[in-house]
Amino acid sequence: MNELANISALKGIGEKTAQLFGKLEIYTIGDLLKYFPRSYDVYENPIPIKEVEEGHVVTVSGAIFGAVQLGGNPRMQIISAQIKDLTGTIQAVWFRMPFLRHTLRSGMPVILRGRAVNKRGRLILEHPEIFQPPSSYEHKKDTLQPVYPLTNGITNHTIMKAVRQALEQIDLQPEFLPEEIRKKYHLAEYNYALKGIHFPISKENYYHARERFVFEEFFLFVMALRRLKAEEGKAENSLQIREKEEIEIFIKKLPYELTNAQRKVWKEISDDMTGPYVMSRLVQGDVGSGKTILAVLALMLAGFNGCQGALMAPTEVLARQHFETVKEMFLTYEIPLTPILLTGSMKAKEKREAYAQIESGEADIIIGTHALIQDKVNYHNLGLVVTDEQHRFGVRQRETLAGKGTCPHILVMSATPIPRTLGIILYGDLDISAVDELPANRLPIKNCVVDTGYRKTAYQFMKKQVLEGRQCYVICPMVEESEHMEAENVIDYAAVLQESLGDEIKVGYLHGKMKQTEKDQIMEAFSRREIGILVSTTVIEVGINVPNATVMMVENAERFGLAQLHQLRGRVGRGEHQSYCIFMTASKSRETKERLEILNHSNDGFYIANEDLKLRGPGDLFGIRQSGVMDFKLGDIFQDAKILQNANEAAGTIWKEDPTLKKENHRLLAKRMEQLLSETERIRKNL
């Protein structure tokens, strides 16, 4: 059996199961074997119940104490039981498993393993695995069990069984990484690493296997990027764009002065747009550094030169917000350019009108979402494409939009503070500008790192802020274990908070399982100040600009990467009022405190990203992916910065001596590169 064989070649996978695997984009044996676990369950020794900590996955051994209860409603039945050992008692709950009422009995010895969560001030084991008799835990103890991303209808066990079978039956695959590279960087052989990544026999075996695949992923990415850059080269600028005095007049009229960093970056953009080659520039700037005004200036420069400018935002809320900002600015300063909005949720008649304005050239600046790249949109004379929060966008979407102009300038805005050493590698096809200075009128955010004992004080502080006319965010971590738990966590938390604060303060909530229209409605209500406190998962990260929001409280802060926490903090501190960020953690570990202290003492995203790099070690690899900045399958650019640098060095060596990969020892690599060039666009989608 080889990697190209259909998934249904495996025993036990019929047509129906094959369709379910298709939902996960697994069609062949090769797809299955490259479908890596998202984390691993490490089955450790049971701990005393009194030592259970919030937010941790734990194993406890005890006996069922008292009656097993059935609660909830017909759609969501909840079984609960008390487990007791010599040190204490803890409640365990299971969702949609009513049969447990007859399986679990008072006095029965059990071992349970699950995550401890705080519900109304009490620790509860949520949906734990049951080992009965307790001796059945022995064969799992000290093992690393793979945990795969799932879809409805497919269990973790189904994927594990299929992978095991595939590994047993597949022919050995030829190694495509050149031997000299494997030796230099001490990388595992392909087939050995494949077994080690799915079913590691030890943590060391896992680290070795993972390092090989992370290196491979980065190495192929950098090789593909070098080839794309070599093929594309520098396109000549066919647009007749000249500097315009109207823009300098507009800058002088602004109620604030541009910072030196903004002026420097604006000169780089302006020089690019009026220069001999087409611009491909990335503007990196910390949250709140004033990147939006630079995008507006670039759009104006295109507009004043008779070209259209398009600004593409990742969400409708953000697109509408940008449109309102630009429209108001143009009215206030009497700018004779016409901005229009184009989003997916607009009525058919509104869309037709927008299409006509775009095609005729009546619209100078078009602001929208993915709707900007649909086939029906024909630009009159597209000269500039700005993508906002670029790491939320596919490169292919960016290129589709660019393809709607003859060869428009590309300006990419990113608030992800990637250290320059990594940025040069990852954004190999873009020139990089950094807005590394905050506007003078911004009050620095006041931060504090606290334990869960501070929660009541934090609630009262938020209540005081809301009664003074401000607004607050509370962030709960994503819950991946089960689809309904993320929503349940947020809804449950919002209900507890509402009860604690009373009716005078309106608490709203937002989670990833809501439809986009529902999310937009909640965000709009929050921006209109109809909601005082918004409880949300990280979907808020690229949310609306609400200058009136002054408090960001993050629960279980230890479960987020520093880069992500800094992005979340960027939702506040946008207005004239003092803002505050409360990082709450249940963790007692010194490393966690050390990491969070970096945020406590600095509001500088680039400093934080660099410090985060220094603190990362292989011990962080279990559990939550840290940065979420780019969509590599395994690699994390912060955590694996050293591997990324090694991969870049290796790619540079090969590119220098054999750029066309014609040498005999590069033949298999050339074949792998061909397969990958189309795949690279997918990998780059969050770049």
N, C-alpha and C positions, 0 to 999 in steps of 0.2 A: 504494500500500500504506500502511495506517495502523498505529498502535501496537496496535490491538485485533486485528489479523490473527493467525491461528494460526501458531505457529512452523513448522508443516509447509508453510506457503506458500513457504518458502525452498527453493531448488533444492538437492537433495542431502540433505534431511531427510525421511526416510520415517517410517513408524509406529514402528519400533524406536528410531531415534535420537530421535524426539520424546518417547518414553517416558523415555529416559535424561535428556533435558533436563528432563523433569517432576520427576526426582529432585532437581534443583537449583532447583525451583520456578520454572522458566522454561516458560511455556505460550504466551505471546504475543510478538510482536515488541517490544512495550513492555517486557515482562519482560527480554528479552534485552539491550536497549539500556541498561537500568538495572542489568544485572549487571556491575558495574564490576570492573576488574582489581584483584587484591589487592596487586600490586606490579608493578614493571617491571624487565626485564632491560636494563641499560645496557651495551651492547657497546663496551668501551673498547679502547685499544691493548694488545697483548700486553705482559706484563712479564717481566723475566728470572726464571728459576726460583728463583734464590737470594733474590729479594725477596718470594716467596709467604709470606703470613701466615695463620696458623690462623684459621678462622672467616670468611674473606673469599671472595667469589666472584671468581675471577681468570681471565684469559686468558693462556695460555702458548703459545709457538711453538717447535717443536723437531722432533726425529726420534725414531721408535720405536727403542729400544735393546735388543737381545737378543730372546729368544723371548717370544711372547704366551702367557700361562698360563691354563689353565682349572681352576678349583677349586670349592670349595663342595660342595653335594650336589644330587641330582636336583631337589629342590624349589626350591633357591636356588643356581643356577649363577652363579659369579663369574668374570669375565674380568679379568685384570690385565696391565698393560704398563708398562714404564719409558719415560719421555720425557726426552730429554736435549737441553740447549742448551749454549752456551759457558760458562754460569755454574754449571751443576749438573744434577742428575737428580731427577725426582719420579715416584712411582708413581701410576697411574690405575687405578681399578676400576669395573667396570660390572656391575649385577645383572641376571640373567635375560636376557642378550643373548649367548647362546653363539655366534651366527653371526659375531660380531666376530672370533672366532679365525681365520676364513678371510678376513676383510676387511682386518684390520690386519696389516702385515708388517714385519719388522725393516728399519730404514733408511728407512722411509716418512716423508716430511715431513708433519706435521699441525699444526693449531692446535686446542687443547682449551680449553674454558671450563666451569668448575664450581667447587663450593665445596671449599676446602682444610680437611680435618679432621685431628685428631691421633689416630692409632691406634697404641697401644703406643709412644708417644714419637716416631713418624715422621709427617711430613705426607703426606697422600694426597689426590688429587683424586677426589672421590666422584661417580660417575655423570656425568662431564663430557660436554658436547655436543662432537661431533667435526666439524671442518671439513677436508674433504679433497677436492680439493686445497686448500692454504692460501689460495689466491686467492679461494675461495668465501666467505671471511670478510669480504671488502671490502664487499659490499653490505649487510652488517649493522652494520658499524663505525659508531660514533657514533649509533646509533638507540636508541630506547626501545621495547622489545618488551613488549606487555602479558602479564602472567602471571595467569591466572584461577584461582579455586578450582575444583577438579575433583571428579568422582565416577568410580567404576569404569566403564570403557567409553567415557568421553569424554576426548579429548585436548585440550590447549591449542590445537593447530592447528585442531581442529573448531570450537571456540568462536570463534577469531579469524576463520576463514573465514565463519562464519554472521554475525558482527557486521559484517564488511566488506560482505557482500552486503546486509544489512539497511540499513546506512547509505546505500548507493548507491540502494536502491529505495524507501525510505520517503518519504512526503510531508513537506514542511517542517512542523514543529510550531509552533503559535502560542505566543508568549512570554507566560507568565502572571505573571511578576514585574512589578509596576508599574514603568513607565519611570523615575519619579523615584527609586525605590529602587536600580535598576540604575546610574543615573548617580551617585547619592550615594556608593555603595560600590564603584564601578568594577568591576561584574560583567559577565562575558562573556554574550553572547546564547545562548539555550538550544541551538539546533542547532549553532552553532559549538563550544560547550563539549562537546557530545556526541561530536563527532569528536575533539576534543582530549583527552578523558579516555581514549578507547579507543586512538587512534593518534596520540599527540603527535609533532609534527615537531621539537620541541626541549623542553628542560626548562622554558623560560619558558612555552611553549604549554601544557604540562602543568600548571604551577602555576596559570595563569590559569583553565583549565578546572576544575581540582579546587576552587579557591576558590569558583567559582560554585555547584558542586553541594553543597559543604559548607555554604555559606551557605543554600542552598535547603532542605537537610535540617534544619538548626537552626531556620530561620525558620518552616517549616511545623510543626515540632514545638512551638515556643513558641506559635504561633497556636492549634494544636489544644489545647494544655494550658490556655490562657486560656479557650477556649470550654468545655472540660470543667469547669473551675473555676466558670465563670459559671453553667453548667447545674446543677451539683451543689449549689452554695452551701454553707451550713452546715446540716447535718442536726441536728435537735433530739435531745437525749439522752433516750430514753424509758426507759433502765435506771435503776432506783432504786439507785444506788451511793453509799454513805456511807463516810467515813473510818473505819478500824477500829483500835482500840488494840492488837489482837493483833499488828499489823504493826510498831508501834513497839517492842513487847516483843521481837519476833523480831530486829529490827535491833540492839537492845541486847545480845542474847545472842550475836551473831556474834563469832567469834574475832578479828575485825579491825574497825577503825572505817571507816565509809564516808568517802571523800574529800569535800571540799567540793563538788567538781564532781558527784559522784554524788548528794549530798544535794539540790543545786540541781535536777538533772534529775529526781530522784524527786518533788520538789515539783511540777514542771511536769506530770509524768505524772498524779500524784494529783489535782491541780487540774483537769486535763482530764477525768479519768474521773468526778469528782464534780460537774463543771460542767454548764452548760445545753446544751452542744453535744457532738456525738460527736467523739471524739479522732481526729485523723489526724496522727500525730507521727513524725518521723524522729529516731532517736537516733544521732548520729555519734560514734564514739569510736575512738581509736587501738587497734591490736591490744594486748590485755592491759590495757585501761583499766578493766575491770570492768563491762561492759554486761550480762553474763548475770544478775548479781544484781538489776539493775533490772528485767529481764524477769520474773524470779521474783517480785519484789515486786508487779508489776502483775498477774500471774496470781493471786497470793494475794488481792489486793484484789478481783478479780472473784469468786474462789471464796468468800471470806468474805461476799460480798453475794448468794450464791445463784445466781451466773452461772457458766457454763463459760468456761474460757480455753483457746485453742488455740495451740500454738507449732509453727510449720512450719519445718523445717530443710532445707537443700538436699541433704544426703546422709543415707543410713541410718546411717552411722557417727556422724555428728554428732548425729542425732536420738536414737540410743541413748545417746550420751554425755550429752546434756542430760537425758534421762529418768533415768539412773542418778544424776546430780548432784542432781536435784530430789527423787527418791525418798529418797536418803540424808539429804538436808537435812531433809525432813519427818519422817523417823524420829528423827533426832538431836534435833530441837527440838520433837517431839511436835505437829506441825501436823496438825489433824484434816481434811485434804483428801486426796482420792484422785487421784494422777496415773496415767495409763495411756499405753502406747506403741502406736502404730499405723503400721506400715510395709508396703510392698508385698511384702516377702519373707516375712512371717509366714504360717504355715500357715492354711488356710481356716477351721479350727475356732477358732484363736486370733482371727482377724479377726471371726468371727461373735460371739464373746464380747465383743470390744471394741465392735462396733457396738451390741450390746444395752446395755452399760454406758453408752455415750454417749447413746443414745436415752432411757434411763430416768432419766438424770441422776445415776447412781451415780458416774460419772467426773466429777471437778471440773476436772481439767487434762489436756488431751489433747496429747501430744507426738508428732510424726511427720513424714512427708515429704509428697509429693504425694498419698499415700493419704488424707490428711485432707479432700481436696476431691472425692473420688469420689461418684457419685450415691447409693451405698449408705449413706453416712454421714448420719444425721439427728441433729442436735444437739437436746438437750433445751431449752437456754436459753443460746445462745452470746452472750457479752458482750464478749469481747476476742479479737483475733487478733494474734499476734506473729509477724512473719516475721524469720528470722535471716539475716544476710548477704544483705540484700535484693537486691543487684545480681545475684544468681544466680537470681532469681525473676521470673516474668512478672507484670506488673500484673494481667493477666486472671486468673491463678491466685489472686492476692491477693483480687481482687474476687469470684471464685467462692466463696472461703472466707467472705468478708464476707457474701455473699448467703445463707449458710446460717444467719445470725442475723437478727433483725429489722433491726438497724442497729448492729452491734458496733463497739466502739472498735478502731482500727488503730494498732499500734505497730510501726515498722520499724527494725530494727537494722542498721547498716552500719559496717564497719571500713574503708571506703574514705575516706581523708582528702581530701575534695573541698574546695578553698578556698571560703570562704563566698560570695565574689562569684559563683562559678559555681553553688554549691548553691542559692542563692535563685532562679536561673533554672531549673535542672533539676528541682528538687523543688517547683515552683510550687504543687502541690496539698497540700503537707505543711508543718506547722510544724516547725522544726528546733531540736533540742537538741544541745549538744556536751558530751561527757565529755572535757574537755581537761586532765586531770591523771591521772598514773599512781599506783597504790597505793604507799604509802611503803615497803612491804617488798620491792618489786621491785628486783633488782640491775640496773643498766643493762647492756645487751649490749655487749661489747667487739668492735669491728669492725676489719678490716684489708682493704686493697685490695692485691692482689699479682699478679705476672705468673706465667706457667706454670712458670717455673723453681722456684717455691716448692711445686709439687705434692707432691713426695716428703716434704717437711717437714710439709705439711698432712696427708698420710696418716698419718705417724707421730704427729702431734698427736691425730688422731681415734682412732688405736689406743690411745694412752695414756688418753684419756677413756673409751673403752669398757671397758678393763681396770679402770678405777676405778669401773665400774658405770653409767656414763652411756650415752647413745645419740646418734647423729648422722644428719643428712640430707645427701645430695649431690644437687643439682639440675642436670640437663642441660637445655639449651634444647629447645623443641619443634622438630621437623624437619618442615616442611610440604611439602618438595619431593616426597617420595614416601611412600606409606603405610607401607611396611615399614621405612623407615629410622629412624623415631622409636623403634620397638620395638628395632630392631637396635642403635641407638646406646646405649640404656639397658642392654640385656642385655649388650652387648659391654663397656661401661664397668664394669658390676657384676662381670663375669668378671675383668677386669684388676685391679680393686680387691681382689677376693677373693684372687687370686693374690699380690698385693703384700703383703696383711696376714696371710696364712696361715689355717689352719683354726680357730684359737682364736676368731676373730671371724666371726659370721654376717652375710653381706651379702645383703640382699633387694632386689628392684626392683619398680617400679610404673610403668606407662605408659598413655597414653590409649587404646590399642587393646585393653586388657584388658576383660573383662566386669565389670559393676558388682559382682557377687558375688565375683569374684577380687580386685578392689581392696579390698573390705571385709575379706576374709580376711587379706590382707597387712597392712592397717592395724590390724586386731585383734591380729595376731601381734606387730606392732611395739609396740602399747600394752601387751602382756603381757611385753615385754622379751625375746621369743624371737628378735628380729632386732636386731643391734647397730648396723648402718649401713644406711639405706634410700636407694637410688639411685632418683631419680624425675624425671619431667618436672613441669611446674607443676600437675599434677592434685592435688598435695599442698597447694596454696595454701589451699583451704578443706578442710582435713583434720581429723584428730583432735587433741584436746588431749593432748599427751604431756609432762607437766611434767619428766620425766626426760631429755628430749632437750636437749642443751646446745650442739651445734655444727650450724651451717647453713653448708654450703659450696656456693657457686653457681659453676658452670663457665660460661665465656663470658658473664660478667656484663654485658658491653657490649651484649648482644643483648636485654636486658630493659629495660622502662621503669622509672624510679625507683619509681613507685607500686607496681608489681608486685614489685620487689625488696624493698620495705619490707614488703609483705604476706607474702612468703616468710620474711623475717627474723622475723616475728611468730610463727612456729612454735616458736621457741626463746625462752628467757628467761621461761618460765612457771612455773618451780619455784624451789626455794630455792638451787640451785647457780648459780655464775657461768656465763653463756652467752657463746658466741663466734659471730661471723659472718665468714666468709672469702669475699670477692668476688674471684674469679680472672678475669683478663682477658688475652687474647692481643694486645689492641689496643695500638698504640703512639701512638694519636692523643691530642693534648693535650685535646681536647673530652671524650673518653671519660673520661680521668683526672679531669678537672674535675667531670664529672657524678657519678662514683662517689665522689669525695671528699666530696660532700654527705652521702652515706650514712655515710661513714667518721666524720664529725664530729657527726652528729645521729641520735637515735633518735625524733625527734618527727615523726610522719607529716604533720601539717598544715604544718610548716615545710618538710619535704621536697617536698610537693606544690606549695607556693608557689615554692620555688626551681626546681623542675622546670619550672614555667610560664615563669620568666624565661629559662631556658636554651634553650627550644625554638625552633627556627627552621625555615624551609621545607626546609633541607638534610636534616632528619631524616626527610623524608616517604618516602624510598625504603626499601624493606625492611620490617622488622617494625613492625606497629602497636604503638604504645608502651604505652598504658595498659591496654587491654583492659577498661576499667571499664564502658563502656556499648556497647550493640550498635547504634550508628549504622552505616550502610553504609560511609560514607567518613569522617565527622567523628570527630575524637579530641578530647575535651573539654579535655585539657591542651594538646596541640599547637596546637589551633585555638581557644584561649580568646578571642583577639581577635575572630575571626569570630563566635563564639558571642555575644559581647557586642554586636557590630554587629547580628546577627540579632535579638537581644532588643530592641534599641533600635528597629529598623525595625518589628517586630511591635507594639511599644508605640505607635508613631506611628499605624499603621493602625488599631489597636484603639480608640484614642482618638477618631479622626475618623470611623470607619465600622465599628463592631463587627459589624454584620450583613452587611457586604460587599455593600451594595446599589448602590453607585456604579458607573457605567458602566466606569470604568477598573479596577475590582476584580472585574468579572464572571468573567474567566477564573480569577482567584485563587480566587473562591468555588467554582467548579466543581472546581478541584484540591483544595480543602479537603475537599469532600464525599468525594472518592475517598480522601482521606488519613485521615479520622477513624477509620476501621476499622483502617488501617495503623498508626496511632500506637501502639496497644497493643503491636504487635510491636516497634516501635522502643524502647519503654519497658521491654522485658522485662528488660534488665540494669541498669535504673536504680536 
